[in-house]
Amino acid sequence: MSTTTDLTLADLDLFAGGAPWGVFDELRATPGLHYSTEEAPNSGFWSATRYHDIVRILRDTETFTSTKFTNLEEVDPAMQDQRRSLLETDGLRHRALRRMLQGEFTPQAVAKYETFLRGITAKTLDAALAKKEFDFVEEVSADFPIRVLARLLGVPDSDTGQLIEWGNRMVGNTDPEHADVLIGSADSEEYKHVPFRSPAAIEVYEYGKHLAAERRGKGGTDLITLLADGVPSDGVPLTEHEFNTNFLLLVVAGNETTRHTITHSMKNLLDNPEQLEILRNDPSLIPWAVEEFLRYASPVYHFRRTATKDVEFSDTQISEGEKVVVWFASGNRDSAVFDEPYRFDVTRNPNEHMSFGRGGPHMCLGNALARIELRIMFEDLLTRDVTLERSGDLDYLRSNFVHGIKRMPVRVA
């Protein structure tokens, strides 16, 4: 069995069956940050696994920057500007880019989609439940959020299958089932100039550029038009690379995390039938239960920062240029913050989870949209006179970035 001194969180085998909760428990109980080795050309990273350490890092952008990129891959400086999106900026430019889009993601803005969301939720569930036995991921979790994204982008429903495929290929770049080219392989060098080192990113770029050319100057209100026509508040227009990377970010972020949270939440309700009954008996609790859905799912395992200077942090000496990785999934199971953290409790209050980040300027822009999507999905599903049960094994995404479930067979009981 690995110990905290010899294990590395770069080892994808640790994540083959989902989150390695026992490993995170062990790391949180060990003083300081944990160092993980990596295969060349990457150079290893420090891991923050305790809730309060993670919050401190996220808030201190001067010491722990996003500008050197937010995933584990160490991007060649010559490639950084070609791949940089909102995620990989800090300071004034980050605020300017965020302001371009945030008006469409406020709670007030997303509330206007409620009728639309209820309609597509009903359509998705009607089609899935009529099949009696089906893959919950394919028929429900993947179908619903991608239709919402299509509405925000102003693209037809007929494009949703392609959007799902692109997301699978990029986020699944460490999973042989999904990746065109596995990250870290020699073949991936050909794609080092695009996010995820994935050929799918190039296809997303072309799709976005075609749509932008059609809409530029037409006065639309969809997200593509906002990116194509908008000028950030710092007065510096988006470059072609910035349009590409931020459009790609919308395609991935607008689909993947909500999709996996829906799947995990259904699984967790089926595994905890007493919690399911609480919500069936009192659906008014569902809006608050969404916070526990998010905490327990922890759909994104981690994000990375880079130290801008030598610093002592949490009894650990970190050198300038070293990677520091914050593990949201671990923070969401920290007993210093959450009483009985492995108890799935839909009435948990308070619930200051970090599934959207916690503090700092990079908190998930789409958090209000994700919350209303989750609320409406489970308000519809749990108030139907239907009972689901698992009918097969789960299949997890081979990833230490996204806590994803690829398949979850269910049947109508």
RAWO-V423724 format. One record per run of one state. SS is the DSSP state (~ for helix, > for strand, _ for the rest). FROM is the first residue (numbers start at 1). TO is the last residue. Records with the same first field share a line. If there is no record, write none. Layout:
BEGIN
SS = FROM-TO ; FROM-TO
END
This chain:
BEGIN
_ = 1-11 ; 16-20 ; 29-33 ; 37-44 ; 49-50 ; 60-63 ; 66-76 ; 84-85 ; 89-90 ; 103-106 ; 112-113 ; 130-132 ; 154-156 ; 172-185 ; 192-194 ; 198-198 ; 216-222 ; 230-239 ; 254-255 ; 272-272 ; 282-282 ; 298-299 ; 301-301 ; 308-310 ; 314-315 ; 319-322 ; 332-366 ; 383-387 ; 397-401 ; 403-404 ; 413-413
~ = 12-15 ; 21-28 ; 51-59 ; 77-83 ; 86-88 ; 91-102 ; 107-111 ; 114-129 ; 136-153 ; 157-171 ; 186-191 ; 195-197 ; 199-215 ; 223-229 ; 240-253 ; 256-271 ; 273-281 ; 283-297 ; 328-331 ; 367-382
> = 34-36 ; 45-48 ; 64-65 ; 133-135 ; 300-300 ; 302-307 ; 311-313 ; 316-318 ; 323-327 ; 388-396 ; 402-402 ; 405-412
END
